[in-house]
């Protein structure tokens, strides 16, 4: 929400939000699918908002995107083809391209958003869209998966949260079954899973829903200052991942072996919450009901 005093409020719930003072509005435009705002700030650098929700900042998006992408790819002995659903700013794409892959396909429903990010968020994508290994598809992620016959070694779900009606169905059992069917024999998937601080019920339901489809699911948390919270992620695989070994990559900001291992060491209250969670999201409606209570 942008008000007359050059302040943006990034709401974490119906009752809590982070107040951010802006310096300049670079973009404020409604695409076919969402309102896009890109602003500059003193503390967080450039910020991308979609429908009023903060998505990425140049201050710490490297932490988020390194932790979204690399643990999953470190689990694989060989990576040929990676699929990213979402991630219009190109930062997940940037991180995937640091690995010796053959091809990466990025699917996003909003071509206009991607075009805006290409122009205004070069600090994030660093011209990754022009890499010859990259294919862009502008389509609904669910419809793309239903239509494709390809198998992927890794699928990265860089999605908006279930608070976005356009994304809710991408956190359900039917969607995760579809994901599982599109993975190679030892394939891995990772998804963002909201804040374990502000929306612990949503985080635990996402984890429990994935766990009903995949035999091996691994929750972890990432410290994201600009979100005002640690942030939850869930990785799942057809095979057991016994350990993760950090591999030297160019231009890594946050991750090393110690940081990689620490991501998966959850506090006691959160481990307990995940173990006790019984709800499974068979439809996006269940997230809508959970979020209404926040």
ABEGO torsion letter per residue (X at the ends): XBBAAGBBBBBABAABBBBBBBABBABBBBBAABBBBBBBBAAAEBBBBBGGBBABBAAAAAAAAAAAAAAAAAABABBABBBBBEGAAGAAAAAAAABBBABBBBBBABAAAAAAAAAAAAAAAGGAAABAABBBBBBBAAAAAAABABBBABBBBBBBBAABAAAAAAABAAAAAAAAAABBAABBBBBBAEBAAABAAAAAAAAAAAAAABABBBBBBBBBAAAGBBBBBBBBBABBBABBBBBBBBGBAABBAAAAAAAABBBAAAAAAAAABABBBABAAAAAAAAAAX
